């Protein structure tokens, strides 16, 4: 699915301090669990893959898996780039239009995901279409992401994060991103996801134009 919710990223910008040893170990463990889950899902399907199997493949205990990921769905949904998006939103120039800031950080996040692990990106999107439990958890996680984005937008505009304008603006974005992910998966992940998101942002900003596509 589109990367907006995630664990802490190992891809820190150059001007940020390198994470400490303990945090690096957590990142490594989390990555091992996720890689094990992806491999097993590819081999035998999502429903046949258990947390116990994931733990064995990752060489950790099932309790460790649950310490990092509350549910099996979270393992396949999360990636490492979500926090970067929120940080980058806050770092954009204060006088930059909100939609321009969104375009920049969403494209950056998607292109990073696409470059680092394109197969994982496709797998998450396909599972969101094919597996009801994954799709349901994705909707829940995106609602939480919406709350984070509301705070970022409120900081930018001086509005109350609970105001109708902020809530509608952010949830329109969230809904659009979810539809982009579903559309991408339903069409065989053929187009580039960043390009589809650009089209979706155009629609949200200008409305749909007549004609194709």
FENNOR-V395689 format. One record per backbone hydrogen bond with DSSP energy under -0.5 kcal/mol. NH is the residue of the N-H (numbers start at 1). CO is the residue of the C=O. If there is no record, write none. Layout:
nh: [NH/NH]
co: [CO/CO]
//
This chain:
nh: [4/7/12/16/24/25/26/27/28/29/30/31/32/33/34/35/36/37/38/39/40/41/42/43/44/45/49/49/50/54/55/56/57/58/59/59/60/64/65/66/67/68/68/69/74/75/75/76/77/78/79/83/85/85/86/87/88/89/90/91/92/92/96/101/102/103/104/105/106/107/108/109/110/111/112/113/114/115/116/117/118/121/122/123/124/125/126/127/128/129/129/130/131/132/135/136/137/138/139/140/141/142/143/144/145/146/147/148/149/150/151/152/153/154/155/156/157/158/163/167/168/169/170/171/172/173/174/175/176/177/178/179/180/181/182/183/184/185/186/187/188/189/190/196/197/198/199/200/201/202/203/204/205/206/207/207]
co: [2/79/10/13/20/21/22/23/24/25/26/27/28/29/30/31/32/33/34/35/36/37/38/39/40/41/45/46/48/50/51/52/53/54/55/56/55/61/61/62/63/64/65/65/71/71/72/72/73/74/5/7/81/82/82/83/84/85/86/87/88/89/93/97/98/99/100/101/102/103/104/105/106/107/108/109/110/111/112/113/114/117/118/119/120/121/122/123/124/125/126/126/127/130/131/132/133/134/135/136/137/138/139/140/141/142/143/144/145/146/147/148/149/150/151/152/153/154/160/163/164/165/166/167/168/169/170/171/172/173/174/175/176/177/178/179/180/181/182/183/185/184/187/192/193/194/195/196/197/198/199/200/201/202/202/203]
//
